[in-house]
């Protein structure tokens, strides 16, 4: 049948994936905003990474599964995010401070300090994205090792890290020139692209006998099925 042929076509697969990316992006932004921004950044990233993996897996109701994962992983994700909140929060504050200072006094020292803290903020955001992937692929690690692995992987896979660096810079520019792109799809596309770049590398690093988390594990667990993939 013609309809069956369409549902099996590449076009349907493309638009189905695009619609999921838009939905995941909206859910990510809602999680981020309703959690007071920086305090929910890490958990929003973790659920978004799980959602990216679900594009290769079966998944039930996406919104319902997102909320279940948010409730299930929220406490641990917040504990892991405390170093990010403290350090990157300081970088963000100083970046904004020297940006405002530049509006009043356009001095060389203010320009240098603004650039330094902006770079530190970008690096902090990149490290937190790595941290979200480490949480998903290596859920057995302690809080200290989560951040150790995040910083190590930031250095040992330079090309994906450079992709993130460029994406964060572009994202900052888009906030000012095309904020609608951020709202509709940009963060989800960035995380999806990064996932496609590092998925095989991360899977090879998973120790024997260990398994990574999956977006749908919450539903499988309630049905008595496997909890990881």
Wavefront OBJ file of the C-alpha trace (Angstrom):
o trace
v 0.000 0.000 0.000
v 1.068 3.584 -0.689
v 0.674 4.672 2.949
v 2.722 1.718 4.189
v 5.450 2.537 1.686
v 5.521 6.149 2.938
v 5.863 5.081 6.597
v 8.860 2.962 5.616
v 10.490 5.697 3.548
v 13.524 7.817 4.400
v 11.374 10.953 4.308
v 9.091 9.635 7.043
v 12.106 8.588 9.098
v 13.606 12.078 8.680
v 10.462 13.995 9.676
v 9.736 11.582 12.527
v 13.243 12.160 13.879
v 12.922 15.928 13.377
v 9.627 16.065 15.277
v 11.193 14.122 18.149
v 14.160 16.502 18.257
v 11.802 19.489 18.482
v 9.794 17.812 21.258
v 12.948 16.869 23.178
v 14.260 20.414 22.803
v 11.065 21.912 24.234
v 11.130 19.430 27.151
v 14.806 20.236 27.758
v 14.136 23.990 27.896
v 11.111 23.524 30.177
v 13.172 21.347 32.541
v 15.978 23.896 32.484
v 13.751 26.930 33.078
v 11.415 25.453 35.697
v 14.432 24.209 37.630
v 15.781 27.764 37.942
v 18.320 27.480 35.174
v 21.763 26.510 36.406
v 20.335 24.276 39.176
v 18.570 22.013 36.663
v 21.042 22.281 33.778
v 22.717 18.951 34.525
v 19.535 16.899 34.941
v 18.026 18.487 31.815
v 21.171 17.518 29.878
v 21.143 13.956 31.231
v 17.524 13.343 30.206
v 18.246 14.918 26.809
v 21.192 12.525 26.309
v 18.958 9.588 27.281
v 16.392 10.882 24.790
v 19.012 11.019 22.025
v 19.768 7.346 22.675
v 16.052 6.580 22.413
v 16.121 7.544 18.740
v 17.847 4.180 18.228
v 15.573 2.345 20.661
v 11.902 1.640 21.196
v 10.211 4.189 23.419
v 6.728 4.608 24.841
v 5.084 7.973 25.483
v 7.974 10.427 25.142
v 6.619 13.124 27.477
v 5.589 10.613 30.144
v 8.941 8.803 29.916
v 10.807 12.150 30.123
v 8.980 13.028 33.362
v 9.617 9.569 34.836
v 13.335 9.870 34.095
v 13.375 13.360 35.563
v 11.910 12.126 38.841
v 14.073 9.002 38.944
v 17.452 10.601 38.163
v 16.811 14.060 39.622
v 18.413 13.647 43.071
v 21.615 11.934 41.920
v 21.970 14.290 38.956
v 21.654 17.304 41.256
v 24.354 15.958 43.606
v 26.690 15.403 40.670
v 25.937 18.907 39.356
v 26.936 20.710 42.582
v 30.573 21.320 41.444
v 29.242 22.643 38.129
v 26.746 24.935 39.897
v 29.442 26.406 42.150
v 32.267 26.780 39.631
v 30.384 27.600 36.438
v 27.952 29.785 38.371
v 30.936 31.868 39.487
v 32.217 32.054 35.905
v 28.797 33.141 34.612
v 28.504 35.805 37.322
v 31.963 37.209 36.536
v 31.279 37.114 32.796
v 28.093 39.127 33.256
v 29.821 41.488 35.706
v 32.661 42.361 33.318
v 30.257 42.551 30.375
v 28.245 45.194 32.236
v 31.478 46.872 33.339
v 32.482 47.143 29.687
v 29.290 49.056 28.977
v 30.387 51.657 31.531
v 34.183 51.694 31.088
v 35.664 50.275 27.897
v 39.087 49.392 29.310
v 41.601 46.758 28.203
v 41.543 45.001 31.589
v 37.757 44.649 31.454
v 37.956 43.259 27.918
v 40.602 40.712 28.944
v 38.744 39.603 32.076
v 35.461 39.369 30.169
v 37.145 37.171 27.548
v 38.807 34.967 30.165
v 35.625 34.325 32.150
v 33.575 33.820 28.983
v 36.081 31.158 27.879
v 35.925 29.538 31.328
v 32.108 29.516 31.116
v 32.191 27.835 27.701
v 34.654 25.203 28.970
v 32.418 24.617 32.007
v 29.394 24.073 29.758
v 31.372 21.652 27.547
v 32.569 19.732 30.626
v 28.979 19.495 31.878
v 27.863 18.044 28.527
v 30.608 15.424 28.766
v 29.457 14.816 32.340
v 25.904 14.101 31.182
v 27.209 11.519 28.708
v 29.445 9.978 31.387
v 26.405 9.690 33.686
v 24.455 7.834 30.982
v 27.241 5.558 29.744
v 28.982 4.941 33.099
v 26.203 5.111 35.729
v 28.201 3.094 38.294
v 30.827 5.827 38.826
v 31.114 7.943 41.982
v 30.542 11.705 41.875
v 34.281 12.409 41.923
v 34.952 9.956 39.079
v 32.063 11.393 37.055
v 33.829 14.736 36.895
v 37.284 13.151 36.517
v 36.094 11.171 33.482
v 34.345 14.249 32.099
v 37.524 16.348 32.213
v 39.698 13.516 30.863
v 37.351 12.775 27.950
v 37.194 16.485 27.188
v 40.917 16.210 26.347
v 41.209 12.718 24.803
v 38.478 13.172 22.181
v 39.500 16.604 20.829
v 37.438 16.694 17.623
v 34.047 16.156 19.338
v 35.136 18.645 22.018
v 35.977 21.200 19.305
v 32.535 20.531 17.814
v 30.988 21.340 21.201
v 33.129 24.451 21.592
v 32.017 25.774 18.204
v 28.393 24.833 18.925
v 28.354 26.672 22.265
v 29.828 29.806 20.647
v 27.233 29.639 17.858
v 24.533 29.127 20.501
v 25.624 32.284 22.348
v 25.417 34.234 19.083
v 21.985 32.766 18.269
v 20.625 33.880 21.634
v 21.140 37.450 20.436
v 20.366 37.207 16.718
v 17.927 34.261 16.305
v 16.605 33.185 19.730
v 13.705 31.274 18.137
v 16.190 28.679 16.813
v 17.312 28.016 20.395
v 13.711 27.569 21.511
v 12.730 25.289 18.634
v 15.596 22.880 18.074
v 19.229 24.032 18.478
v 20.265 22.418 21.836
v 18.746 19.069 20.806
v 20.544 19.165 17.441
v 23.878 19.919 19.156
v 23.489 17.024 21.621
v 22.302 14.705 18.843
v 25.326 15.612 16.717
v 27.710 15.086 19.637
v 26.084 11.737 20.432
v 26.596 10.587 16.854
v 30.264 11.586 17.081
v 31.116 9.849 20.370
v 28.667 6.944 20.789
v 31.026 4.223 19.552
v 33.971 5.618 21.518
v 31.942 5.725 24.738
v 30.491 2.245 24.176
v 33.985 0.803 23.789
v 34.971 2.360 27.111
v 32.108 0.717 29.010
v 33.645 -2.017 31.185
v 32.700 -5.659 30.684
v 29.624 -6.559 32.698
v 28.503 -2.924 32.881
v 25.682 -1.388 30.875
v 24.689 2.159 30.032
v 21.337 3.708 30.868
v 18.483 3.993 28.393
v 15.606 6.453 28.093
v 13.030 3.661 28.178
v 14.542 1.745 31.119
v 12.031 3.343 33.511
v 9.127 1.801 31.600
v 10.905 -1.548 31.228
v 11.705 -1.604 34.930
v 8.041 -1.111 35.846
v 7.200 -4.057 33.589
v 9.897 -6.272 35.073
v 12.176 -5.987 32.022
v 15.827 -4.978 31.668
v 16.881 -1.619 33.079
v 19.864 -0.813 30.844
v 20.905 -1.066 27.256
l 1 2 3 4 5 6 7 8 9 10 11 12 13 14 15 16 17 18 19 20 21 22 23 24 25 26 27 28 29 30 31 32 33 34 35 36 37 38 39 40 41 42 43 44 45 46 47 48 49 50 51 52 53 54 55 56 57 58 59 60 61 62 63 64 65 66 67 68 69 70 71 72 73 74 75 76 77 78 79 80 81 82 83 84 85 86 87 88 89 90 91 92 93 94 95 96 97 98 99 100 101 102 103 104 105 106 107 108 109 110 111 112 113 114 115 116 117 118 119 120 121 122 123 124 125 126 127 128 129 130 131 132 133 134 135 136 137 138 139 140 141 142 143 144 145 146 147 148 149 150 151 152 153 154 155 156 157 158 159 160 161 162 163 164 165 166 167 168 169 170 171 172 173 174 175 176 177 178 179 180 181 182 183 184 185 186 187 188 189 190 191 192 193 194 195 196 197 198 199 200 201 202 203 204 205 206 207 208 209 210 211 212 213 214 215 216 217 218 219 220 221 222 223 224 225 226 227 228 229
